[in-house]
Amino acid sequence: MKKLKLQNPTYKELLLSFAEWLDILGHTERSVYGMPIKLREFFHWLEGQGLHHLGHVEPRHINAYYQYLKTRPNERRGGALGNRYLNKHQTALRKLREYQMAHKAATPLRIHLKNEATDMERRRNVLTQGQAKALFGATESDSHAWERLRLRDRALLTCLYSCGLRRNEAVQLDTGDILFERQRIHVRKGKNYKERHVPFNGHALRTLEDYLYGARPKFYNARGTDALFISTKGTRVRGTTVLNDVKRIARATGDREIIEKDISPHTLRHSIATHLLQRGVPIKNIKTFLGHESLTSTQIYTHLLKEMEHEGF
């Protein structure tokens, strides 16, 4: 269904913006990839019904779409679609409604919603600047028994938090992508294959130098790979390793509030964007820093910050 062609430019743009919104809020890579595919099928079906604006979609159309899904054959396995797959379509539509409400849509989809994450929960998932500092502090002695892994932890936090990289962007970094002379990270494999250069400060420079020149050469097969972050087996780290490392660092802080946040790499990216806004950095600069295609995506943080200040976070 990912190959379905859409004619409506509004639907095409909405898919891109929706995926970026999911990415910003820290959804898994599978969700960021999969939910827009399901919405593409929904939009394609709407076009077939002559519905070219979401404001014209009524509950009866949603119900008719569900009936269509129940009768559509499973292209991979044959037979009808399973309940699990149908539920994923419903989840995508519920998330689309949530996206519309976050963007103040005049007429969001009218469907029955269950178990949606509240705005309060999302606000609580943002680290305070003090908590971010505590994560770095844990890499001084507590995050791992081996110094080279603690230095890797600190460099990883620098890329994910200080530089706001996505998890996959950090995984795909090579040693040559750290441009020390220019104090920039060259992100060659960003979202939608977009390249960008991300600046870092003097403290981050020293952290990356300590890892690259002091710790990384001590890893097995360090000379046999260009990967910046390598595993104890001498291979490029995987996304799951990065996720587990972040959670391990969080536990090492001993801070109950940090541990209960169940943070992920996207929590760090989410947090630095909010902290930059708190420091008065212009929204357009943050857009470039994060590699967003649309300013609308970055403005999510403006709304989030206002809600946090109102709630006293």
C-alpha positions as a printed NumPy array, in Angstrom:
array([[  0.   ,   0.   ,   0.   ],
       [  2.98 ,   2.276,   0.294],
       [  3.037,   2.515,  -3.515],
       [ -0.49 ,   3.9  ,  -3.825],
       [ -0.458,   7.139,  -5.793],
       [ -2.114,  10.224,  -4.321],
       [ -3.351,  13.05 ,  -6.513],
       [ -4.251,  15.558,  -3.816],
       [ -1.205,  17.742,  -2.97 ],
       [ -2.732,  18.546,   0.428],
       [ -2.829,  14.866,   1.352],
       [  0.751,  14.405,   0.134],
       [  2.005,  17.292,   2.263],
       [ -0.022,  16.09 ,   5.238],
       [  1.643,  12.673,   5.114],
       [  5.103,  14.234,   5.307],
       [  4.132,  16.573,   8.127],
       [  2.383,  13.763,  10.035],
       [  5.438,  11.493,   9.828],
       [  7.685,  14.284,  11.046],
       [  5.288,  14.978,  13.923],
       [  5.44 ,  11.32 ,  14.976],
       [  9.213,  11.505,  14.782],
       [  9.318,  14.597,  16.986],
       [  7.101,  13.033,  19.636],
       [  9.438,  10.076,  19.935],
       [  7.435,   7.269,  18.36 ],
       [  9.326,   4.166,  17.299],
       [ 10.93 ,   3.991,  13.882],
       [  8.394,   1.311,  12.95 ],
       [  5.484,   3.624,  13.805],
       [  7.019,   6.596,  12.016],
       [  7.367,   4.407,   8.941],
       [  4.167,   2.36 ,   9.213],
       [  1.414,   4.767,  10.247],
       [  1.832,   7.107,   7.246],
       [  1.552,   4.069,   4.946],
       [ -1.824,   3.246,   6.487],
       [ -2.938,   6.842,   6.171],
       [ -1.867,   6.802,   2.517],
       [ -4.393,   4.024,   1.93 ],
       [ -7.037,   6.029,   3.801],
       [ -6.343,   9.14 ,   1.721],
       [ -6.344,   7.079,  -1.479],
       [ -9.752,   5.683,  -0.512],
       [-11.043,   9.201,   0.235],
       [ -9.939,  10.368,  -3.2  ],
       [-11.88 ,   7.49 ,  -4.708],
       [-14.964,   8.732,  -2.861],
       [-14.477,  12.273,  -4.141],
       [-13.421,  13.533,  -0.714],
       [-10.462,  15.855,  -1.126],
       [-10.523,  17.629,   2.239],
       [-10.478,  16.041,   5.701],
       [-12.991,  18.636,   6.869],
       [-15.576,  16.944,   4.654],
       [-15.043,  13.505,   6.22 ],
       [-17.928,  12.391,   8.432],
       [-18.272,   9.423,  10.803],
       [-20.205,   7.53 ,   8.134],
       [-17.189,   7.798,   5.848],
       [-14.922,   6.395,   8.572],
       [-17.314,   3.481,   9.07 ],
       [-17.453,   2.855,   5.325],
       [-13.665,   2.831,   5.211],
       [-13.548,   0.208,   7.984],
       [-15.977,  -1.929,   6.001],
       [-13.749,  -1.562,   2.953],
       [-10.732,  -2.746,   4.97 ],
       [-12.633,  -5.77 ,   6.226],
       [-13.317,  -6.856,   2.66 ],
       [ -9.948,  -5.93 ,   1.164],
       [ -7.739,  -8.967,   0.533],
       [ -4.41 ,  -9.384,   2.269],
       [ -1.915,  -8.736,  -0.52 ],
       [  0.903, -10.657,   1.168],
       [ -0.795, -13.758,   2.522],
       [ -4.155, -13.918,   0.808],
       [ -7.49 , -14.03 ,   2.584],
       [ -8.882, -11.153,   4.61 ],
       [ -6.994,  -8.685,   6.768],
       [ -6.467,  -9.834,  10.348],
       [ -7.829,  -8.013,  13.384],
       [ -4.345,  -6.943,  14.399],
       [ -3.805,  -5.197,  11.065],
       [ -7.252,  -3.586,  11.222],
       [ -6.438,  -2.293,  14.694],
       [ -3.256,  -0.698,  13.359],
       [ -5.331,   1.21 ,  10.812],
       [ -7.599,   2.427,  13.596],
       [ -4.58 ,   3.494,  15.609],
       [ -3.27 ,   5.473,  12.634],
       [ -6.597,   7.276,  12.273],
       [ -6.737,   8.056,  15.978],
       [ -3.217,   9.414,  15.775],
       [ -4.217,  11.512,  12.752],
       [ -7.01 ,  13.043,  14.805],
       [ -4.525,  13.775,  17.581],
       [ -2.264,  15.437,  15.011],
       [ -5.17 ,  17.564,  13.784],
       [ -6.059,  18.673,  17.288],
       [ -2.436,  19.538,  18.049],
       [ -2.44 ,  21.714,  14.924],
       [ -5.789,  23.344,  15.804],
       [ -7.709,  21.862,  12.871],
       [-11.174,  23.375,  12.564],
       [-12.877,  20.017,  11.998],
       [-10.786,  17.085,  13.25 ],
       [-11.891,  13.563,  12.386],
       [-14.815,  12.405,  14.469],
       [-14.014,   8.892,  15.574],
       [-14.119,   7.018,  18.862],
       [-10.807,   7.309,  20.694],
       [ -9.326,   5.06 ,  23.382],
       [ -6.142,   5.183,  25.413],
       [ -4.663,   8.26 ,  23.775],
       [ -1.529,   9.691,  25.351],
       [ -2.465,  12.931,  27.074],
       [ -0.676,  16.228,  26.607],
       [  0.255,  16.025,  30.288],
       [  2.064,  12.718,  29.692],
       [  4.027,  14.153,  26.793],
       [  5.043,  17.198,  28.815],
       [  6.265,  14.982,  31.619],
       [  8.412,  13.065,  29.157],
       [ 10.57 ,  16.146,  28.537],
       [ 13.694,  16.226,  30.683],
       [ 14.5  ,  19.313,  32.692],
       [ 17.885,  20.881,  32.012],
       [ 18.998,  19.61 ,  35.414],
       [ 17.982,  16.055,  34.518],
       [ 19.875,  16.258,  31.228],
       [ 22.932,  17.343,  33.197],
       [ 22.435,  14.387,  35.544],
       [ 22.613,  11.982,  32.59 ],
       [ 25.99 ,  13.376,  31.608],
       [ 27.068,  13.204,  35.244],
       [ 26.266,   9.498,  35.342],
       [ 28.83 ,   8.859,  32.609],
       [ 31.624,  10.126,  34.844],
       [ 31.753,   6.929,  36.902],
       [ 28.412,   5.126,  37.172],
       [ 27.043,   4.285,  33.713],
       [ 29.492,   1.43 ,  33.102],
       [ 32.449,  -0.249,  34.769],
       [ 34.655,   0.211,  31.687],
       [ 35.965,   3.692,  31.034],
       [ 35.892,   3.336,  27.249],
       [ 32.172,   2.556,  27.387],
       [ 31.532,   5.486,  29.715],
       [ 33.292,   7.741,  27.217],
       [ 31.168,   6.237,  24.445],
       [ 28.077,   6.897,  26.578],
       [ 29.054,  10.544,  26.982],
       [ 29.76 ,  10.98 ,  23.266],
       [ 26.441,   9.329,  22.468],
       [ 24.577,  11.726,  24.777],
       [ 26.397,  14.593,  23.101],
       [ 25.104,  13.513,  19.686],
       [ 21.554,  12.742,  20.818],
       [ 21.012,  15.628,  23.217],
       [ 23.558,  18.377,  22.611],
       [ 23.336,  17.979,  18.823],
       [ 19.728,  16.796,  18.643],
       [ 20.405,  13.857,  16.336],
       [ 17.847,  11.162,  15.661],
       [ 18.815,   7.673,  16.784],
       [ 19.481,   6.402,  13.264],
       [ 21.469,   9.529,  12.422],
       [ 23.791,   8.807,  15.351],
       [ 24.082,   5.141,  14.401],
       [ 25.072,   6.005,  10.831],
       [ 27.798,   8.501,  11.796],
       [ 31.327,   7.729,  10.621],
       [ 34.493,   9.055,  12.207],
       [ 35.002,  11.401,   9.265],
       [ 31.638,  13.041,   9.891],
       [ 32.973,  14.824,  12.984],
       [ 34.434,  18.036,  11.584],
       [ 36.47 ,  19.267,  14.535],
       [ 37.964,  22.264,  12.727],
       [ 34.502,  23.608,  11.9  ],
       [ 32.841,  22.29 ,  15.083],
       [ 30.167,  20.62 ,  12.994],
       [ 28.711,  17.134,  12.627],
       [ 27.993,  16.152,   9.046],
       [ 24.705,  14.232,   9.07 ],
       [ 24.858,  12.374,   5.777],
       [ 21.944,  10.014,   6.358],
       [ 19.224,  12.157,   7.834],
       [ 15.502,  11.672,   7.452],
       [ 14.367,  11.398,   3.826],
       [ 18.079,  11.261,   2.902],
       [ 18.522,  14.947,   3.767],
       [ 22.026,  16.081,   4.682],
       [ 22.793,  18.825,   7.16 ],
       [ 25.619,  20.166,   9.328],
       [ 24.937,  20.407,  13.059],
       [ 27.075,  22.728,  15.191],
       [ 28.517,  21.783,  18.566],
       [ 30.219,  23.822,  21.285],
       [ 33.636,  23.542,  22.886],
       [ 32.47 ,  21.196,  25.632],
       [ 30.977,  18.811,  23.076],
       [ 34.18 ,  19.053,  21.055],
       [ 36.261,  17.848,  23.998],
       [ 33.783,  15.043,  24.713],
       [ 33.912,  13.8  ,  21.131],
       [ 37.713,  14.076,  21.077],
       [ 38.006,  12.085,  24.3  ],
       [ 35.939,   9.295,  22.81 ],
       [ 37.292,   9.302,  19.274],
       [ 40.987,   9.54 ,  20.157],
       [ 41.074,   8.165,  23.692],
       [ 38.423,   5.454,  23.942],
       [ 37.432,   4.28 ,  20.479],
       [ 40.927,   2.915,  19.565],
       [ 40.577,   0.523,  22.526],
       [ 37.534,  -1.183,  21.024],
       [ 37.996,  -4.439,  19.154],
       [ 38.389,  -3.938,  15.381],
       [ 38.464,  -0.149,  15.769],
       [ 40.626,   0.162,  12.661],
       [ 38.424,  -2.18 ,  10.672],
       [ 35.346,   0.055,  10.543],
       [ 34.605,   3.708,   9.849],
       [ 31.635,   3.718,  12.216],
       [ 31.894,   6.351,  14.927],
       [ 30.012,   4.312,  17.498],
       [ 31.176,   0.709,  17.565],
       [ 30.175,  -2.211,  19.735],
       [ 32.383,  -4.391,  21.891],
       [ 32.336,  -6.835,  18.958],
       [ 33.914,  -4.267,  16.674],
       [ 30.842,  -3.578,  14.539],
       [ 28.654,  -0.502,  14.068],
       [ 26.228,  -0.235,  16.975],
       [ 22.583,  -0.929,  16.263],
       [ 19.607,   1.225,  17.088],
       [ 18.532,  -1.162,  19.828],
       [ 21.967,  -0.839,  21.426],
       [ 21.63 ,   2.946,  21.467],
       [ 18.19 ,   2.684,  23.052],
       [ 19.427,   0.272,  25.706],
       [ 22.47 ,   2.451,  26.416],
       [ 20.28 ,   5.505,  27.023],
       [ 18.086,   3.558,  29.417],
       [ 21.163,   2.19 ,  31.202],
       [ 22.566,   5.701,  31.627],
       [ 19.203,   6.847,  33.008],
       [ 19.238,   4.063,  35.6  ],
       [ 22.8  ,   4.969,  36.536],
       [ 21.666,   8.435,  37.64 ],
       [ 19.79 ,   6.863,  40.535],
       [ 17.175,   9.592,  40.016],
       [ 13.716,   8.072,  40.342],
       [ 12.024,  10.758,  38.249],
       [ 14.453,  10.24 ,  35.375],
       [ 14.101,   6.455,  35.545],
       [ 10.296,   6.627,  35.596],
       [ 10.276,   8.742,  32.441],
       [ 11.459,   5.634,  30.57 ],
       [ 13.479,   7.866,  28.278],
       [ 14.557,   7.052,  24.734],
       [ 16.911,   8.719,  22.239],
       [ 13.951,  10.765,  21.04 ],
       [ 13.333,  11.994,  24.577],
       [ 16.763,  13.628,  24.392],
       [ 16.043,  15.231,  21.002],
       [ 12.624,  16.287,  22.262],
       [ 14.222,  17.818,  25.353],
       [ 16.994,  19.802,  23.661],
       [ 14.473,  21.418,  21.321],
       [ 12.394,  22.525,  24.303],
       [ 15.476,  23.736,  26.186],
       [ 16.636,  25.777,  23.192],
       [ 13.262,  27.497,  23.109],
       [ 13.536,  28.181,  26.838],
       [ 16.87 ,  29.863,  26.164],
       [ 15.301,  32.114,  23.53 ],
       [ 16.764,  30.517,  20.407],
       [ 14.667,  31.552,  17.354],
       [ 12.285,  28.879,  16.115],
       [ 13.754,  29.015,  12.589],
       [ 17.214,  28.231,  13.963],
       [ 15.81 ,  25.251,  15.857],
       [ 14.114,  24.048,  12.657],
       [ 17.482,  24.012,  10.882],
       [ 19.213,  22.447,  13.873],
       [ 16.737,  19.554,  14.015],
       [ 16.568,  19.086,  10.256],
       [ 12.816,  19.64 ,   9.991],
       [ 11.385,  20.178,   6.534],
       [  8.468,  22.222,   7.816],
       [  8.398,  25.022,  10.363],
       [  4.988,  23.707,  11.415],
       [  6.684,  20.618,  12.847],
       [  9.076,  22.697,  14.93 ],
       [  6.256,  24.883,  16.229],
       [  4.993,  21.884,  18.165],
       [  7.657,  22.765,  20.71 ],
       [  6.306,  26.298,  21.04 ],
       [  2.901,  24.952,  22.036],
       [  4.497,  22.369,  24.295],
       [  6.606,  24.963,  26.104],
       [  3.605,  27.205,  26.722],
       [  1.673,  24.277,  28.183],
       [  4.634,  23.305,  30.369],
       [  4.992,  26.828,  31.723],
       [  1.265,  26.981,  32.395],
       [  1.38 ,  23.681,  34.291],
       [  4.537,  24.656,  36.184],
       [  6.836,  21.996,  34.686]])
